[in-house]
């Protein structure tokens, strides 16, 4: 058979070849008066009914006709012929040559009227036959003006909708004429709408049963081919460490993976090094570009495809650093779809959590950028499950040039071996565009279909839009500032693994002293990184009563500390207190509600024997307070702890990441006991002053 590129080249030669080929084939049917013949353009037509249903509708509406053509609203290619067309009472007036059906003798006569050259225009040929009044009557020709059988989309996209029968079967609906055409033709610049309809018609997707061709999984017994795994980190992206951990957990043998990594971000160099140190030797082979390099992203993407081809891989999975996969079988699933449905380019749908932003576009605007398709929301929200063709192709039939427009797929995609060869240098195809958009434009201009698969929740996209600003500000651990943008990953890294246990309804939170609750809050990693951030900032207060950071400039009970607002962490920490600490307070101090929490005193305290070892008895200026132990007694320091004077009760407060929560003013006079060796760090928050 012919692929789409070959078909495009054939059409560029002129439509006359179709008439010539068909006229040779029709010889055996020239006397078959009871044989119905149908012609359709092969590459841009969808059938939504079987032959029996099509014939039944023909006999119902056109029983007195012998030859029926589809109709359209444009007189093309010769507009001067428009006055010669018969007037129609209702419907479209002009002939379209892409769809017709008729009996053998009549089709034969039309095709044999005169010689045709390949370069001639087929639509003009049929138009002139139809406009000959004598021939039209003799051959009993007609147009399907109201799209009862044939639907040509060009110029009427807004009229043609998708509907579903009671049993969920999809059907095209022409709202202008209240008809349900059976064969849909994406003529001219209507390929985008054809592809949209093609995701459903032909019983591909059923509103009751979902995707009719989905759901099969790759069998474990299937031989797994050698594949390429290409990872690109070309901008500052948070949580690369977690992304690479998920890569290591892919359910695919590492000895059947040719690994290509491109990272030009200094911030991620150590992440790559650590990943390779632990897993690098397990891969079949690898090429790694890690750090400052003269190789740009565009060149690296082209090189990766060529590198995959040289290793003779059967498939290549290309992913950006912002694609976080929770489904370990993602590569196996995509390979299975590629093999089963003969799909050369397929992307797993991933999107930003809680947002509609994903790694594909459902439609494209006139300027070549994003437009929302009718079904985009349903696909993104999982109301429609399947694998979706997001290729949109435009044919400018007025000058026989092919113009292709392609919606955007990015962040992760699988290419089969054929497409690896076809997409050579695709990322440099249009250097005025970003590399991924260039690749998509190349695919569109060369007739390569692209699919998006949303059958599973494969993972999600990491938000990285503003991360570069945090990196350039010189933070030691910029992911700490990502609680708003990437809360799930932030929580997994920085919230204590035991926190959610204490929030279970039946769990009783420990009291170290009366109304002093001790519970897991922060991970050890958060505590370590917070210390490093504060020491990196380095501007500790001098421990005197004079404090210019405070209104009035006086601190009654001074400590050596750094405030959260000094390191730009005030907004993030307030959100954390309201999201994670307030629910614990409401569970323990029953009947007190204050949302959102307030605090203007949030700081890290440093105790050292040679600097400030202890803190005299005092009340906190708060409704309640939390003190979080940031490092470990016996390892980092000796001594320390908190004594509640009224209860003569001492808490060691030495469990890293544990919060000690207690009432502030009036009841809980307390003192910080002396640190005798090393350095002790605690994080203090006066909540609801």
VEXVEX-930839 format. One line per 10 residues: number of its first residue (from 1); their letters; for each residue x, y, z of C-alpha. Coordinates in nm, 2 decimals. Example, Ala and Ser with C-alpha at 12.3 -4.5 7.8 and 13.67 -1.06 7.14 Angstrom:
2
1) AS) 1.23 -0.45 0.78  1.37 -0.11 0.71
This chain:
689
1) XXXXXXXXXX) 0.00 0.00 0.00  0.09 0.37 -0.02  0.18 0.57 0.28  0.05 0.92 0.34  0.35 1.08 0.19  0.33 0.88 -0.13  -0.04 0.96 -0.16  0.03 1.33 -0.12  0.28 1.31 -0.41  0.02 1.13 -0.62
11) XXXXXXXXXX) -0.24 1.39 -0.55  0.00 1.67 -0.63  0.03 1.53 -0.98  -0.34 1.60 -1.05  -0.67 1.43 -0.99  -0.69 1.31 -1.35  -0.50 1.00 -1.26  -0.78 0.88 -1.04  -1.02 0.89 -1.34  -0.77 0.71 -1.56
21) XXXXXXXXXX) -0.71 0.43 -1.30  -1.08 0.40 -1.23  -1.17 0.39 -1.60  -0.94 0.09 -1.65  -1.09 -0.09 -1.36  -1.45 -0.02 -1.45  -1.44 -0.22 -1.78  -1.58 -0.54 -1.62  -1.88 -0.35 -1.48  -1.99 -0.16 -1.79
31) XXXXXXXXXX) -2.29 -0.38 -1.83  -2.36 -0.46 -1.46  -2.68 -0.26 -1.43  -2.76 -0.40 -1.09  -2.41 -0.35 -0.94  -2.36 -0.04 -0.72  -2.01 0.11 -0.73  -1.88 0.37 -0.47  -1.58 0.59 -0.51  -1.42 0.78 -0.22
41) XXXXXXXXXX) -1.09 0.96 -0.17  -0.90 0.71 0.04  -0.69 0.92 0.28  -0.94 1.17 0.42  -1.27 0.97 0.44  -1.44 0.80 0.73  -1.71 0.54 0.70  -1.96 0.53 0.98  -2.19 0.26 0.84  -2.17 -0.07 0.66
51) XXXXXXXXXX) -2.26 -0.13 0.29  -2.61 -0.25 0.38  -2.70 0.06 0.57  -2.55 0.28 0.30  -2.75 0.11 0.03  -3.07 0.12 0.23  -3.04 0.50 0.27  -2.97 0.54 -0.10  -3.28 0.34 -0.20  -3.48 0.54 0.06
61) XXXXXXXXXX) -3.39 0.88 -0.07  -3.25 0.84 -0.42  -3.43 0.53 -0.57  -3.49 0.71 -0.89  -3.13 0.81 -0.94  -2.84 0.61 -1.10  -2.54 0.83 -1.00  -2.51 1.04 -0.69  -2.23 1.28 -0.60  -2.15 1.45 -0.27
71) XXXXXXXXXX) -2.22 1.83 -0.25  -2.03 2.12 -0.11  -2.08 2.50 -0.07  -1.80 2.60 -0.31  -1.79 2.60 -0.69  -1.44 2.47 -0.74  -1.20 2.48 -0.93  -1.38 2.71 -1.18  -1.60 2.96 -1.00  -1.72 3.10 -1.33
81) XXXXXXXXXX) -1.93 2.78 -1.37  -2.15 2.86 -1.07  -2.43 3.02 -1.27  -2.46 2.70 -1.48  -2.55 2.49 -1.18  -2.91 2.39 -1.13  -3.08 2.57 -0.85  -3.15 2.35 -0.54  -3.44 2.42 -0.31  -3.25 2.32 0.00
91) XXXXXXXXXX) -2.89 2.22 0.06  -2.56 2.26 -0.10  -2.55 2.33 -0.48  -2.21 2.24 -0.60  -2.05 1.90 -0.69  -1.76 1.74 -0.50  -1.57 1.47 -0.67  -1.44 1.30 -0.35  -1.75 1.10 -0.29  -1.99 0.94 -0.54
101) XXXXXXXXXX) -2.18 0.62 -0.59  -2.37 0.48 -0.88  -2.46 0.18 -1.10  -2.19 0.02 -1.32  -2.31 0.14 -1.67  -2.36 0.50 -1.56  -2.02 0.52 -1.39  -1.86 0.36 -1.69  -2.02 0.62 -1.93  -1.90 0.91 -1.72
111) XXXXXXXXXX) -1.55 0.78 -1.70  -1.52 0.71 -2.07  -1.67 1.03 -2.21  -1.33 1.17 -2.31  -0.95 1.10 -2.25  -0.80 1.24 -1.93  -0.44 1.33 -1.85  -0.30 1.26 -1.51  -0.24 1.64 -1.46  -0.60 1.72 -1.53
121) XXXXXXXXXX) -0.84 1.81 -1.25  -1.09 1.53 -1.16  -1.34 1.77 -1.00  -1.36 1.99 -1.31  -1.41 1.68 -1.52  -1.71 1.56 -1.32  -1.84 1.91 -1.29  -1.86 1.96 -1.67  -2.04 1.62 -1.70  -2.29 1.72 -1.44
131) XXXXXXXXXX) -2.35 2.06 -1.59  -2.44 1.90 -1.92  -2.82 1.90 -1.89  -2.87 1.62 -2.14  -2.61 1.40 -1.98  -2.74 1.47 -1.63  -3.09 1.36 -1.72  -2.97 1.07 -1.93  -2.75 0.93 -1.65  -3.00 1.03 -1.38
141) XXXXXXXXXX) -2.73 1.22 -1.19  -2.79 1.41 -0.87  -2.62 1.57 -0.57  -2.66 1.47 -0.21  -2.73 1.83 -0.13  -2.85 1.77 0.23  -2.58 1.52 0.32  -2.81 1.23 0.38  -2.53 0.99 0.28  -2.22 1.20 0.19
151) XXXXXXXXXX) -2.08 1.48 0.41  -1.81 1.70 0.27  -1.67 1.91 0.56  -1.50 2.20 0.40  -1.70 2.52 0.47  -1.95 2.35 0.69  -1.75 2.24 0.99  -1.97 2.44 1.23  -2.28 2.25 1.10  -2.14 1.90 1.16
161) XXXXXXXXXX) -2.15 1.78 1.52  -2.08 1.46 1.70  -2.38 1.28 1.86  -2.44 0.94 2.02  -2.73 0.70 1.99  -2.90 0.56 2.30  -2.66 0.26 2.28  -2.36 0.49 2.27  -2.28 0.45 1.90  -2.13 0.77 1.76
171) XXXXXXXXXX) -2.28 0.94 1.45  -2.22 1.25 1.26  -2.51 1.50 1.27  -2.56 1.78 1.02  -2.75 2.04 1.23  -2.83 2.26 0.92  -3.03 1.99 0.75  -3.11 1.76 1.04  -2.95 1.46 0.87  -2.70 1.20 0.98
181) XXXXXXXXXX) -2.45 1.13 0.70  -2.28 0.80 0.68  -1.96 0.88 0.50  -1.76 1.19 0.60  -1.50 1.35 0.38  -1.24 1.59 0.52  -1.20 1.78 0.19  -0.98 2.10 0.17  -0.89 2.27 0.50  -1.12 2.06 0.71
191) XXXXXXXXXX) -0.88 1.78 0.81  -0.87 1.89 1.17  -1.24 1.84 1.21  -1.22 1.51 1.03  -0.95 1.39 1.28  -1.17 1.50 1.57  -1.47 1.31 1.43  -1.24 1.02 1.35  -1.16 0.97 1.72  -1.52 0.85 1.75
201) XXXXXXXXXX) -1.68 0.76 1.42  -1.64 0.41 1.28  -1.74 0.29 1.63  -1.39 0.38 1.76  -1.54 0.53 2.08  -1.87 0.45 2.24  -2.03 0.68 2.50  -2.15 0.38 2.69  -1.86 0.14 2.65  -1.57 0.38 2.59
211) XXXXXXXXXX) -1.29 0.30 2.35  -1.38 -0.01 2.15  -1.02 -0.10 2.05  -0.85 -0.02 2.38  -0.77 -0.21 2.70  -0.54 -0.48 2.58  -0.21 -0.50 2.76  0.12 -0.64 2.64  0.16 -1.00 2.74  0.45 -1.08 2.97
221) XXXXXXXXXX) 0.55 -1.35 2.72  0.60 -1.10 2.44  0.97 -1.06 2.34  1.08 -0.71 2.45  1.28 -0.53 2.19  1.58 -0.31 2.24  1.46 0.05 2.28  1.61 0.39 2.32  1.54 0.60 2.63  1.62 0.97 2.57
231) XXXXXXXXXX) 1.60 1.21 2.86  1.63 1.59 2.80  1.68 1.85 3.08  1.71 2.18 2.89  1.57 2.42 3.14  1.57 2.45 3.52  1.32 2.19 3.65  1.25 2.10 4.01  1.25 1.75 4.15  1.47 1.59 3.88
241) XXXXXXXXXX) 1.59 1.35 4.15  1.24 1.21 4.18  1.19 1.20 3.81  1.50 0.99 3.76  1.40 0.76 4.05  1.08 0.69 3.85  1.28 0.63 3.54  1.48 0.37 3.73  1.16 0.20 3.83  1.03 0.17 3.47
251) XXXXXXXXXX) 0.90 -0.19 3.42  1.14 -0.25 3.13  1.47 -0.44 3.15  1.76 -0.20 3.17  1.98 -0.43 2.96  1.74 -0.37 2.67  1.76 0.01 2.70  2.00 0.23 2.52  2.01 0.54 2.75  2.07 0.89 2.62
261) XXXXXXXXXX) 2.07 1.18 2.87  2.11 1.54 2.78  2.14 1.79 3.07  2.26 2.15 3.02  2.15 2.27 3.36  2.42 2.31 3.63  2.16 2.26 3.90  2.08 1.91 3.78  2.44 1.78 3.73  2.46 1.61 4.06
271) XXXXXXXXXX) 2.12 1.44 4.01  2.24 1.29 3.69  2.57 1.18 3.85  2.39 1.01 4.14  2.15 0.84 3.90  2.43 0.70 3.69  2.63 0.59 3.99  2.35 0.38 4.11  2.20 0.26 3.78  2.43 0.35 3.49
281) XXXXXXXXXX) 2.60 0.01 3.46  2.27 -0.17 3.43  2.18 -0.02 3.09  2.27 -0.18 2.76  2.46 0.12 2.65  2.45 0.49 2.73  2.55 0.84 2.61  2.55 1.12 2.86  2.59 1.49 2.81  2.59 1.64 3.16
291) XXXXXXXXXX) 2.67 2.00 3.23  2.79 2.30 3.04  2.81 2.21 2.68  2.83 2.36 2.34  2.56 2.12 2.22  2.22 2.30 2.22  1.89 2.14 2.29  1.79 2.13 1.93  2.11 1.95 1.83  2.09 1.71 2.12
301) XXXXXXXXXX) 1.74 1.60 2.02  1.85 1.54 1.66  2.16 1.36 1.78  1.96 1.14 2.01  1.74 1.01 1.73  2.04 0.94 1.51  2.21 0.77 1.81  1.90 0.55 1.86  1.91 0.46 1.49  2.27 0.36 1.50
311) XXXXXXXXXX) 2.20 0.13 1.79  1.92 -0.03 1.58  1.65 0.02 1.84  1.29 -0.08 1.76  1.14 0.21 1.95  1.26 0.53 2.12  1.09 0.69 2.42  1.17 1.06 2.44  1.09 1.24 2.76  1.17 1.58 2.91
321) XXXXXXXXXX) 1.27 1.63 3.27  0.93 1.77 3.36  0.75 1.44 3.29  0.70 1.25 3.61  0.57 0.90 3.55  0.39 0.71 3.82  0.30 0.42 3.59  0.60 0.19 3.56  0.45 0.02 3.25  0.43 0.33 3.05
331) XXXXXXXXXX) 0.69 0.22 2.79  0.54 -0.13 2.76  0.19 0.01 2.71  0.30 0.25 2.44  0.49 -0.02 2.26  0.19 -0.24 2.27  -0.03 0.03 2.12  0.22 0.11 1.86  0.23 -0.25 1.75  -0.14 -0.33 1.78
341) XXXXXXXXXX) -0.28 -0.03 1.61  0.02 0.05 1.38  0.08 0.38 1.54  0.42 0.54 1.47  0.41 0.84 1.71  0.22 0.81 2.04  0.24 1.02 2.36  0.11 0.93 2.70  -0.12 1.21 2.83  0.03 1.39 3.13
351) XXXXXXXXXX) -0.08 1.72 3.27  -0.02 1.96 3.55  -0.20 1.85 3.87  -0.53 2.04 3.92  -0.49 2.23 3.59  -0.60 2.17 3.23  -0.25 2.22 3.10  -0.13 1.90 2.93  0.13 1.78 2.69  -0.10 1.79 2.38
361) XXXXXXXXXX) -0.32 2.03 2.19  -0.66 1.91 2.07  -0.68 2.17 1.80  -0.48 2.45 1.65  -0.57 2.82 1.58  -0.52 3.00 1.26  -0.19 3.14 1.38  -0.05 2.79 1.43  -0.07 2.79 1.81  -0.30 2.65 2.07
371) XXXXXXXXXX) -0.68 2.63 2.03  -0.91 2.42 2.25  -1.10 2.14 2.08  -1.46 2.05 2.17  -1.34 1.73 2.33  -1.02 1.85 2.50  -1.19 1.89 2.84  -1.35 1.54 2.82  -1.02 1.38 2.72  -0.81 1.56 2.99
381) XXXXXXXXXX) -1.07 1.49 3.26  -1.09 1.13 3.16  -1.45 1.14 3.06  -1.35 1.00 2.72  -1.08 0.73 2.73  -0.88 0.60 2.44  -0.60 0.70 2.21  -0.66 1.01 2.01  -0.54 1.13 1.67  -0.43 1.49 1.72
391) XXXXXXXXXX) -0.29 1.54 1.37  -0.45 1.81 1.17  -0.39 1.84 0.80  -0.49 2.12 0.56  -0.50 2.08 0.19  -0.51 2.40 -0.01  -0.69 2.26 -0.31  -0.69 2.59 -0.50  -0.33 2.55 -0.60  -0.27 2.18 -0.53
401) XXXXXXXXXX) -0.03 2.26 -0.24  -0.05 2.07 0.08  -0.04 2.27 0.40  -0.03 2.08 0.72  -0.11 2.22 1.07  -0.03 2.00 1.37  -0.14 2.03 1.73  0.14 2.01 1.98  0.26 1.70 2.16  0.56 1.73 2.39
411) XXXXXXXXXX) 0.73 1.62 2.71  0.70 1.25 2.63  0.64 1.04 2.32  0.73 0.70 2.17  0.86 0.67 1.81  0.87 0.34 1.63  1.17 0.24 1.41  1.01 0.37 1.09  0.94 0.72 1.24  1.30 0.74 1.38
421) XXXXXXXXXX) 1.42 0.73 1.02  1.15 0.96 0.90  1.21 1.23 1.17  1.58 1.28 1.10  1.67 1.64 1.18  1.30 1.72 1.25  1.40 1.93 1.55  1.59 2.16 1.32  1.32 2.17 1.05  1.21 2.52 1.15
431) XXXXXXXXXX) 1.47 2.70 1.37  1.23 2.99 1.43  1.03 2.76 1.65  1.12 2.58 1.97  1.26 2.23 1.90  0.95 2.04 2.00  0.72 2.26 1.78  0.97 2.22 1.50  0.94 1.85 1.52  0.56 1.87 1.52
441) XXXXXXXXXX) 0.57 2.10 1.21  0.79 1.85 1.04  0.54 1.57 1.12  0.26 1.78 0.98  0.44 1.87 0.66  0.53 1.51 0.59  0.21 1.34 0.68  0.29 1.17 1.01  0.00 1.10 1.24  0.04 1.17 1.61
451) XXXXXXXXXX) -0.16 1.01 1.89  -0.23 1.09 2.25  -0.32 0.80 2.49  -0.52 0.87 2.81  -0.62 0.52 2.89  -0.42 0.53 3.22  -0.31 0.79 3.46  0.05 0.77 3.36  0.18 1.05 3.57  0.19 1.43 3.55
461) XXXXXXXXXX) 0.39 1.73 3.45  0.61 1.91 3.69  0.54 2.29 3.70  0.87 2.46 3.62  0.77 2.80 3.48  0.91 3.01 3.77  1.17 2.77 3.90  1.45 2.94 3.72  1.40 3.25 3.92  1.45 3.06 4.25
471) XXXXXXXXXX) 1.76 2.89 4.11  1.91 3.22 4.00  1.84 3.37 4.34  2.11 3.14 4.47  1.91 2.92 4.69  2.09 2.61 4.81  1.78 2.39 4.78  1.53 2.58 4.56  1.28 2.29 4.56  1.19 2.40 4.92
481) XXXXXXXXXX) 1.01 2.69 4.76  0.80 2.47 4.54  0.51 2.40 4.78  0.26 2.60 4.57  0.37 2.48 4.23  0.44 2.11 4.29  0.27 2.03 4.62  0.25 1.66 4.58  0.63 1.62 4.51  0.71 1.88 4.78
491) XXXXXXXXXX) 0.50 1.68 5.03  0.66 1.35 4.94  1.01 1.50 4.99  0.96 1.73 5.28  0.67 1.62 5.50  0.75 1.35 5.76  0.64 1.01 5.64  0.46 0.96 5.97  0.25 1.28 5.95  -0.06 1.13 5.78
501) XXXXXXXXXX) -0.08 0.85 6.04  -0.14 1.10 6.31  -0.43 1.25 6.11  -0.62 0.93 6.11  -0.94 0.97 6.31  -0.86 0.71 6.57  -0.50 0.81 6.62  -0.42 0.97 6.96  -0.14 1.22 6.94  0.12 1.19 7.22
511) XXXXXXXXXX) 0.15 1.45 7.49  0.50 1.49 7.63  0.37 1.72 7.90  0.02 1.85 7.98  -0.11 2.01 7.66  0.24 1.97 7.49  0.18 1.76 7.18  0.48 1.59 7.01  0.42 1.46 6.66  0.61 1.40 6.33
521) XXXXXXXXXX) 0.59 1.70 6.09  0.89 1.75 5.87  1.12 1.51 5.70  1.48 1.48 5.80  1.57 1.61 5.46  1.37 1.92 5.50  1.54 1.99 5.84  1.89 1.93 5.69  1.82 2.16 5.39  1.66 2.43 5.61
531) XXXXXXXXXX) 1.98 2.44 5.82  2.19 2.46 5.51  1.97 2.75 5.37  2.01 2.94 5.70  2.38 2.89 5.73  2.42 2.97 5.36  2.23 3.30 5.42  2.45 3.35 5.73  2.30 3.67 5.88  2.23 3.54 6.23
541) XXXXXXXXXX) 2.10 3.80 6.48  2.35 3.89 6.76  2.13 3.77 7.05  2.09 4.12 7.20  1.77 4.30 7.28  1.82 4.54 7.00  1.66 4.39 6.68  1.59 4.61 6.38  1.39 4.34 6.22  1.10 4.40 6.47
551) XXXXXXXXXX) 0.86 4.68 6.49  1.00 4.90 6.77  1.34 4.74 6.73  1.33 4.56 7.07  1.33 4.19 7.15  1.24 4.10 7.51  1.37 3.74 7.49  1.64 3.75 7.22  1.79 3.44 7.05  2.05 3.39 6.77
561) XXXXXXXXXX) 1.81 3.34 6.48  1.72 3.41 6.12  1.36 3.49 6.03  1.18 3.31 5.74  1.11 3.64 5.57  1.48 3.71 5.55  1.53 3.41 5.32  1.20 3.47 5.13  1.03 3.17 5.28  0.75 3.35 5.48
571) XXXXXXXXXX) 0.47 3.29 5.23  0.56 2.92 5.18  0.58 2.85 5.55  0.26 3.03 5.64  0.08 2.81 5.38  0.25 2.50 5.53  0.13 2.60 5.88  -0.22 2.64 5.76  -0.22 2.32 5.55  -0.04 2.08 5.78
581) XXXXXXXXXX) -0.02 2.23 6.14  -0.37 2.38 6.17  -0.55 2.04 6.12  -0.34 1.89 6.40  -0.42 2.19 6.63  -0.79 2.15 6.56  -0.77 1.78 6.64  -0.59 1.84 6.97  -0.70 2.18 7.10  -1.07 2.11 7.03
591) XXXXXXXXXX) -1.30 2.40 6.97  -1.04 2.65 6.86  -1.06 2.75 6.49  -0.86 3.02 6.31  -0.82 2.99 5.93  -0.59 3.08 5.78  -0.34 3.09 6.05  -0.14 3.41 6.11  0.22 3.45 6.22  0.48 3.73 6.20
601) XXXXXXXXXX) 0.74 3.54 6.41  0.87 3.24 6.22  1.24 3.18 6.26  1.53 2.93 6.30  1.72 2.94 6.63  2.08 2.83 6.67  2.22 2.73 7.01  2.59 2.70 7.06  2.78 2.68 7.39  3.02 2.96 7.28
611) XXXXXXXXXX) 2.74 3.18 7.14  2.41 3.13 7.31  2.36 2.80 7.48  2.01 2.85 7.64  1.71 3.07 7.68  1.56 3.20 8.00  1.19 3.12 8.10  0.94 3.31 7.89  0.59 3.30 7.74  0.55 3.30 7.36
621) XXXXXXXXXX) 0.36 3.59 7.20  0.11 3.35 7.04  -0.21 3.16 7.09  0.00 2.84 7.03  0.35 2.77 6.91  0.54 2.49 6.75  0.91 2.41 6.79  1.06 2.17 6.53  1.38 1.99 6.61  1.61 2.03 6.31
631) XXXXXXXXXX) 1.90 1.81 6.41  1.99 1.51 6.63  2.10 1.50 6.99  2.41 1.28 7.04  2.51 1.33 6.68  2.51 1.70 6.63  2.50 1.84 6.98  2.47 1.75 7.35  2.23 1.89 7.61  1.93 2.10 7.50
641) XXXXXXXXXX) 1.57 2.03 7.55  1.27 2.24 7.68  1.15 2.26 8.04  0.79 2.37 8.11  0.82 2.55 8.44  0.47 2.53 8.57  0.45 2.16 8.52  0.82 2.09 8.60  0.82 1.88 8.29  1.11 1.85 8.05
651) XXXXXXXXXX) 1.10 1.74 7.69  1.41 1.63 7.52  1.28 1.76 7.18  1.55 1.57 7.00  1.35 1.37 6.74  1.44 1.53 6.41  1.14 1.67 6.23  0.91 1.63 6.52  0.70 1.94 6.62  0.64 2.03 6.98
661) XXXXXXXXXX) 0.30 2.21 6.99  0.18 2.40 7.30  -0.02 2.70 7.41  0.17 3.03 7.39  0.09 3.29 7.64  -0.05 3.25 8.00  -0.01 2.88 8.08  0.31 2.74 7.93  0.60 2.93 8.07  0.91 2.75 7.93
671) XXXXXXXXXX) 1.28 2.77 7.90  1.55 2.64 7.66  1.80 2.42 7.84  2.16 2.46 7.78  2.33 2.31 7.48  2.67 2.19 7.61  2.84 2.07 7.30  2.80 2.11 6.92  2.52 2.32 6.76  2.15 2.27 6.81
681) XXXXXXXXX) 1.89 2.41 6.56  1.52 2.45 6.61  1.25 2.60 6.39  1.00 2.82 6.59  0.66 2.96 6.49  0.44 3.18 6.70  0.10 3.11 6.56  -0.20 3.35 6.58  -0.04 3.62 6.80
